[in-house]
């Protein structure tokens, strides 16, 4: 800003200097206009009138002073230069002219008369480039005033912007894990810049998400501790009772109960590790897979406590980690078997470029307000707790995380009866072909056929599906 003021000041001084020089030139021309007619009319007085501080002197054709202004009376000619013959006037700066003090701008004008050429000299003060001292002081004062005014405005604006930022910084410094409910102050619309207001709102939104994540982690840790402590407490109670009366204890029964508790602990730890891997973004072993074949293979190798109805469409190709998608189906089937009355329907189909797998039971279903809550970790509704005291409460949470890892979704959708879990996954680009495409034969190079044996082994946390089971499932479909 200071440089801008200096530049404007210099331009102003140059303008004033030019203006003063023009004024001096106009005064010289005015003196010439008054004296020339007197020379031509031969009425030239010995003392010439003048304005301001210009000096006027007239020389006759012989170079003698014929008339002069009052400050040059009795003085010799102030100058001896004349304009060329083809020019009427010329100007020079003399320091000083004869009979005057200081530098003057002297204009020499030729007046042609019958008796010869008369010379008119008009001397005006030399004007510096900056015009006058008054102009210099005016420029300096104006520049300082503008600089101070702009600096004050900038300082006020910076203070206006920095104060809310400082308040946000102080509040953030005071927020700890014990005070995540606190939020930074949001300035008003006229208290600061819009960007600072948006920053404060963004920080508060981030703190909202952080508090929600921390609360979920806290609940998860509490529930995990409770679910891990319960079987340990039960096993310790069984052993304490057995050791208290060893002669009356049924040791095989006690050992069976302890093993059941160990199985529950193992299931919880296995699910926790699965969630930890999913949260850490463990890479997927993706490969093109026929979702219908995968579902049929899993259904064939399970023992079911309910009737399983299959609607499995062929050629529904998904690029997936077979182990994890199999885990989704296992968890959904386990959940359905706990709540079904008699029948479970498993459906695989293609729908507008999306692979869909549904697991529908004929139980009581899930209330609309609980359809998202059941996917939270360690969440079991009252009905689930009464029907499955040994569940971990992590199966549906794991299934949804696996769906998200495959860029898919797992939701509960409306149904006439029971709970309808719907898994949606992106289909392979070539949706009309199966995931394991056969190589073209020699006689028909453009034809693609299925191989005799489907090269797919689906594994889950508990077992490996034999290849013959997959082939059997393929033949049944």
C-alpha positions in Angstrom: 0.0 0.0 0.0 2.9 2.4 0.8 4.3 1.8 -2.7 0.9 2.6 -4.3 0.7 5.8 -2.3 4.2 6.8 -3.3 3.4 6.1 -7.0 0.2 8.1 -6.8 2.1 10.9 -5.0 4.7 11.1 -7.8 2.0 11.2 -10.5 0.3 14.0 -8.6 3.5 16.0 -8.3 4.3 15.5 -12.0 0.8 16.7 -12.8 1.2 19.8 -10.6 4.6 20.5 -12.1 3.2 20.4 -15.6 0.2 22.5 -14.5 2.6 25.2 -13.0 4.7 25.3 -16.1 1.6 25.8 -18.2 0.5 28.6 -15.9 4.0 30.3 -16.3 3.8 29.9 -20.0 0.3 31.5 -20.1 1.6 34.4 -18.0 4.4 35.0 -20.5 1.9 34.9 -23.4 -0.3 37.3 -21.6 2.6 39.8 -21.1 3.5 39.4 -24.8 -0.1 40.1 -25.8 -0.1 43.3 -23.8 3.3 44.6 -24.9 3.3 43.7 -28.6 0.4 46.1 -29.6 2.2 48.9 -27.7 5.4 48.3 -29.8 3.5 48.2 -33.1 1.6 51.4 -32.2 4.8 53.1 -31.0 3.2 53.8 -27.6 5.6 51.9 -25.5 6.0 53.4 -22.0 9.3 53.2 -20.3 7.9 51.3 -17.3 5.8 48.2 -18.2 3.2 46.7 -15.9 3.4 43.1 -15.0 1.6 40.5 -13.0 2.9 38.2 -10.2 6.7 37.9 -10.4 7.4 37.8 -14.1 9.8 40.3 -15.5 9.4 42.0 -18.9 12.0 43.8 -21.0 11.8 45.3 -24.6 14.9 45.8 -26.7 14.9 48.0 -29.9 16.5 46.9 -33.1 19.9 48.3 -31.9 19.8 46.1 -28.7 19.1 49.0 -26.3 16.5 48.6 -23.5 13.4 50.5 -24.7 11.1 49.5 -21.8 11.2 47.3 -18.8 9.1 46.2 -15.8 9.8 47.9 -12.5 12.3 45.3 -11.2 14.5 45.8 -14.3 14.6 49.6 -14.6 18.2 50.8 -15.3 19.5 47.2 -15.8 21.2 45.9 -18.9 19.4 43.4 -21.2 18.5 40.3 -19.2 19.4 38.1 -22.3 20.9 38.4 -25.7 19.6 35.3 -27.5 17.0 35.6 -30.2 14.9 33.0 -32.0 16.0 31.9 -35.4 14.7 33.8 -38.4 12.1 31.2 -39.2 10.8 31.0 -35.7 8.8 33.6 -33.8 9.9 32.7 -30.3 12.2 30.5 -28.2 12.8 29.7 -24.6 15.8 29.2 -22.4 16.5 28.7 -18.7 19.0 31.3 -17.3 20.5 31.1 -13.9 20.2 33.9 -13.3 19.2 36.4 -16.0 20.9 39.8 -15.8 19.3 42.0 -13.1 17.3 39.1 -11.6 17.9 36.5 -8.9 17.6 32.7 -9.2 16.9 30.7 -12.2 14.3 32.0 -14.6 12.7 30.7 -17.8 13.2 33.4 -20.3 11.1 33.6 -23.5 12.5 35.6 -26.4 9.9 36.9 -28.9 10.6 38.7 -32.1 8.4 41.6 -33.1 8.9 42.8 -36.7 8.6 46.6 -37.2 9.4 48.9 -40.2 12.6 50.0 -38.5 13.8 46.5 -37.7 13.2 43.6 -35.3 12.3 44.4 -31.7 13.0 41.8 -29.0 10.6 41.1 -26.2 11.9 39.1 -23.2 9.6 37.7 -20.6 11.2 36.0 -17.6 9.1 33.7 -15.3 10.2 31.7 -12.3 11.5 28.2 -13.3 9.0 25.6 -12.2 10.5 22.4 -10.8 9.1 19.0 -11.9 7.1 18.7 -8.7 5.4 22.1 -9.2 5.7 23.7 -5.8 6.5 23.0 -2.2 2.8 23.2 -1.3 2.2 20.4 -3.8 4.9 18.3 -2.2 3.5 18.7 1.3 0.0 18.0 0.0 1.2 14.8 -1.7 3.1 13.6 1.4 0.2 14.4 3.7 -2.3 12.7 1.5 -0.1 9.6 1.1 0.4 9.3 4.8 -3.3 9.8 5.5 -4.3 7.1 2.9 -1.6 4.8 4.3 -2.9 5.2 7.9 -6.5 4.9 6.8 -5.8 1.7 4.8 -3.6 0.2 7.5 -6.3 0.9 10.0 -9.0 -0.8 7.8 -6.7 -3.8 7.1 -5.8 -4.2 10.8 -9.5 -4.0 11.7 -10.4 -6.6 9.1 -7.5 -8.9 10.1 -8.6 -8.5 13.8 -12.1 -9.3 12.8 -11.0 -12.4 11.0 -8.4 -13.6 13.5 -10.5 -13.2 16.7 -12.9 -16.0 15.7 -10.0 -18.2 14.5 -8.3 -17.7 17.9 -11.5 -18.6 19.7 -11.7 -21.8 17.6 -8.1 -22.6 18.4 -8.6 -22.1 22.1 -11.7 -24.3 22.1 -10.0 -27.0 20.1 -7.1 -27.0 22.5 -9.5 -27.6 25.4 -11.3 -30.5 23.7 -10.1 -33.9 25.0 -11.5 -37.4 24.9 -13.4 -36.6 28.1 -15.1 -33.5 26.6 -16.0 -34.5 23.0 -19.4 -32.9 23.5 -17.8 -29.4 23.3 -18.0 -27.4 20.1 -16.1 -24.5 18.7 -18.0 -21.1 18.5 -19.6 -20.3 15.2 -19.2 -16.5 14.4 -22.2 -14.5 13.2 -22.7 -13.6 9.6 -21.4 -10.0 10.2 -18.6 -10.9 12.7 -16.0 -12.3 10.3 -15.5 -13.6 6.8 -17.8 -16.2 5.4 -14.8 -18.6 5.0 -14.2 -18.5 8.8 -17.8 -19.2 9.5 -17.7 -22.2 7.1 -14.5 -23.4 8.8 -16.1 -23.3 12.2 -19.2 -25.2 10.9 -16.9 -27.8 9.3 -14.9 -28.3 12.5 -18.1 -28.8 14.4 -19.4 -31.4 11.9 -16.0 -33.2 12.2 -16.3 -33.1 16.0 -19.9 -34.5 15.6 -18.5 -37.4 13.6 -15.6 -37.9 16.0 -17.9 -38.0 19.0 -20.2 -40.5 17.3 -17.3 -42.7 16.3 -15.8 -42.5 19.8 -19.2 -43.3 21.3 -19.5 -46.3 19.0 -16.0 -47.4 20.0 -16.9 -47.0 23.7 -20.0 -49.0 23.4 -18.2 -51.6 21.3 -15.5 -52.0 23.9 -18.0 -52.2 26.7 -20.1 -54.8 24.9 -17.1 -56.8 23.9 -15.8 -56.8 27.5 -19.2 -57.9 28.7 -19.6 -60.6 26.1 -16.1 -61.9 26.8 -16.5 -61.7 30.6 -19.8 -63.6 30.6 -18.5 -67.0 29.4 -15.4 -66.7 31.5 -17.5 -66.1 34.6 -19.7 -69.0 33.7 -16.8 -71.3 33.2 -15.2 -70.2 36.4 -18.5 -70.8 38.3 -18.7 -74.3 36.9 -15.2 -75.2 37.8 -15.5 -73.6 41.3 -18.6 -75.7 42.0 -16.9 -78.9 40.7 -13.8 -78.3 42.8 -15.8 -77.4 45.9 -17.4 -80.9 45.9 -15.2 -83.0 43.7 -16.8 -86.3 44.9 -20.2 -85.2 43.8 -19.3 -83.3 40.6 -20.3 -84.7 37.2 -16.9 -84.0 35.6 -17.9 -84.9 32.0 -20.9 -82.5 32.3 -18.7 -79.8 33.8 -16.1 -80.3 31.0 -18.8 -80.1 28.4 -20.1 -76.8 29.8 -16.5 -75.4 30.0 -16.0 -76.4 26.3 -19.2 -74.7 25.4 -17.9 -71.5 27.0 -14.6 -71.9 25.2 -16.5 -72.3 21.9 -18.4 -69.1 22.6 -15.2 -67.3 23.5 -13.6 -68.5 20.3 -16.6 -67.4 18.2 -16.5 -63.9 19.8 -12.7 -63.6 19.3 -13.0 -64.8 15.7 -15.7 -62.3 14.9 -13.7 -59.5 16.6 -10.6 -60.4 14.5 -12.8 -60.4 11.4 -14.1 -56.9 12.2 -10.6 -55.7 12.9 -9.4 -56.9 9.5 -12.4 -55.3 7.8 -11.8 -52.0 9.7 -8.2 -52.1 8.7 -9.1 -52.4 5.0 -7.6 -55.8 4.4 -7.2 -56.5 0.7 -9.8 -58.6 -1.1 -9.0 -61.7 -3.0 -11.3 -60.7 -5.8 -12.1 -63.1 -8.7 -15.1 -63.4 -11.1 -17.6 -65.8 -9.4 -21.0 -67.1 -10.2 -23.0 -66.0 -7.2 -25.7 -68.6 -7.8 -23.1 -71.4 -7.8 -21.5 -70.0 -4.6 -24.8 -69.9 -2.8 -25.8 -73.4 -4.0 -22.5 -74.8 -2.8 -22.9 -73.2 0.7 -26.5 -74.5 1.0 -25.6 -78.0 0.0 -22.9 -78.4 2.6 -25.0 -77.1 5.5 -27.5 -79.0 7.7 -30.6 -76.9 8.0 -33.3 -76.9 10.7 -35.8 -75.3 8.3 -37.0 -75.9 4.8 -34.7 -74.1 2.3 -36.4 -72.8 -0.9 -33.9 -71.9 -3.7 -34.4 -69.4 -6.5 -30.8 -69.3 -7.9 -30.3 -67.7 -11.3 -27.4 -68.8 -13.4 -24.7 -66.5 -14.7 -24.9 -63.8 -12.1 -21.3 -62.8 -12.1 -19.6 -60.8 -9.3 -16.0 -59.9 -8.8 -15.7 -60.9 -5.1 -13.7 -62.5 -2.4 -15.4 -65.9 -2.3 -14.5 -66.6 1.3 -16.0 -63.3 2.5 -19.2 -63.5 0.4 -19.7 -67.0 1.7 -19.3 -65.6 5.2 -22.1 -63.1 4.5 -24.4 -65.9 3.3 -23.5 -68.1 6.4 -24.3 -65.2 8.8 -27.6 -64.4 7.1 -28.6 -68.1 7.1 -27.7 -68.4 10.8 -29.7 -65.3 11.6 -32.7 -66.6 9.5 -32.6 -70.1 11.2 -32.8 -68.5 14.6 -35.9 -66.5 13.7 -37.8 -68.5 11.1 -40.9 -70.5 11.7 -40.5 -73.1 9.1 -39.1 -71.9 5.8 -36.2 -69.9 4.5 -36.1 -68.6 0.9 -32.7 -67.9 -0.8 -32.8 -65.9 -4.0 -30.0 -64.9 -6.4 -30.8 -62.8 -9.5 -29.5 -60.0 -11.7 -31.3 -56.7 -11.5 -30.3 -53.7 -13.7 -26.6 -54.4 -13.7 -26.6 -55.4 -10.0 -26.2 -58.9 -8.5 -28.9 -59.4 -5.8 -28.9 -62.2 -3.1 -31.8 -62.3 -0.7 -32.4 -64.4 2.4 -36.0 -64.3 3.5 -37.4 -66.1 6.6 -41.0 -66.4 7.7 -40.5 -65.3 11.3 -41.8 -62.2 13.0 -39.5 -59.9 11.0 -37.7 -56.7 12.1 -39.6 -53.5 13.0 -38.9 -50.6 10.7 -37.2 -48.5 13.4 -34.8 -51.4 14.2 -33.7 -52.2 10.6 -30.5 -50.2 10.9 -29.8 -50.9 14.6 -29.5 -54.6 14.0 -26.4 -54.0 12.0 -24.6 -52.3 14.9 -22.0 -54.3 16.7 -23.1 -56.3 19.7 -26.7 -55.3 19.0 -29.3 -57.9 19.6 -32.9 -57.2 19.9 -35.0 -58.6 22.8 -36.3 -61.4 20.5 -32.8 -62.3 19.4 -31.6 -62.5 23.0 -34.4 -64.8 24.0 -34.0 -67.1 21.0 -30.2 -67.1 20.8 -28.4 -66.6 24.1 -25.2 -67.9 22.5 -24.9 -65.5 19.6 -22.1 -63.0 19.5 -24.1 -60.0 18.2 -21.5 -59.4 15.5 -22.7 -61.5 12.6 -24.9 -58.9 10.8 -22.3 -56.2 11.5 -19.6 -58.4 9.8 -21.9 -59.1 6.9 -22.6 -55.4 6.2 -18.8 -54.5 6.5 -18.1 -57.2 3.9 -20.8 -55.8 1.6 -19.3 -52.3 1.9 -15.8 -53.7 1.2 -17.2 -55.0 -2.1 -18.8 -51.7 -2.9 -22.1 -53.2 -2.2 -25.0 -52.8 0.3 -26.8 -55.0 2.8 -30.2 -53.8 3.9 -33.5 -55.1 5.3 -36.3 -54.5 2.9 -40.1 -54.8 3.1 -41.7 -58.2 2.9 -45.1 -59.8 3.4 -43.8 -61.8 6.3 -40.5 -62.2 8.1 -37.2 -60.5 7.6 -35.9 -59.9 4.1 -32.1 -59.3 4.0 -30.9 -58.1 0.6 -27.3 -58.1 -0.5 -26.5 -56.0 -3.6 -23.1 -56.2 -5.4 -21.8 -54.8 -8.7 -22.0 -57.3 -11.5 -19.0 -58.2 -13.6 -18.7 -56.2 -16.9 -19.7 -59.4 -18.9 -22.9 -60.1 -17.1 -24.1 -62.6 -19.6 -21.2 -65.0 -19.0 -20.4 -67.0 -16.0 -17.4 -66.1 -13.8 -15.3 -69.1 -14.9 -15.4 -68.9 -18.6 -14.3 -71.9 -20.7 -11.6 -71.5 -23.2 -12.8 -71.6 -26.9 -12.7 -74.9 -28.5 -10.6 -75.7 -31.5 -13.4 -76.0 -34.0 -15.4 -73.0 -32.7 -12.8 -70.4 -31.7 -15.4 -67.7 -31.0 -17.6 -69.9 -28.8 -17.4 -69.8 -25.0 -18.5 -72.9 -23.0 -18.6 -74.0 -19.4 -15.8 -76.3 -18.2 -16.8 -79.7 -17.0 -15.6 -78.9 -13.5 -16.2 -75.5 -11.9 -12.8 -74.5 -10.5 -14.1 -72.8 -7.3 -13.4 -73.7 -3.7 -15.5 -71.8 -1.3 -14.2 -71.6 2.3 -15.5 -70.1 5.4 -14.3 -69.9 9.0 -15.5 -73.4 9.8 -15.1 -75.7 6.8 -13.9 -76.1 3.2 -16.4 -77.1 0.5 -15.2 -80.1 -1.5 -15.1 -79.7 -5.2 -17.6 -82.5 -5.8 -20.1 -80.5 -3.7 -19.7 -77.6 -6.1 -20.1 -79.8 -9.1 -23.2 -81.4 -7.6 -24.7 -78.0 -6.9 -24.0 -77.0 -10.6 -25.8 -80.1 -11.9 -28.8 -79.5 -9.7 -29.3 -76.1 -11.1 
